[in-house]
Amino acid sequence: MAETLTCQELIELVTDYLEGALPSPERRRFEDHLKGCTGCARYLAQIRQTIEIVGELREEAIGDEAKSELLSVFRDWKSGALAKE
């Protein structure tokens, strides 16, 4: 039997799951975890809602200051700077 997925592992696999890129065994582990973890199920629902809302957002609607701030946060997140705070 496959090892149970942790919440951290699920978070790391969310994008692949939503894009249909998880191999079947991993997808099953992902979905099995969701059945028993309301926190991760809620997280997945929030990600889906965010994708839906952002899909309606046009770049022109974002002000220059907000755009710069978002890009800075993403750069910091990607470099790991946010994890150190």
MOPE-V666288 format. One record per pair of residues at least 12 apart in sequence whose C-alpha atoms are under 8 Angstrom apart, sorted by the first residue. I is the first residue (numbers start at 1). GAP is how many residues later the second one is. D is the distance in whole Angstrom. If there is no record, write none. Layout:
i=I gap=GAP d=D
i=I gap=GAP d=D
This chain:
i=2 gap=27 d=8
i=4 gap=25 d=7
i=4 gap=29 d=7
i=5 gap=24 d=6
i=5 gap=25 d=7
i=5 gap=28 d=6
i=6 gap=27 d=8
i=7 gap=26 d=8
i=7 gap=33 d=7
i=10 gap=20 d=6
i=10 gap=23 d=8
i=10 gap=30 d=8
i=11 gap=29 d=8
i=14 gap=30 d=7
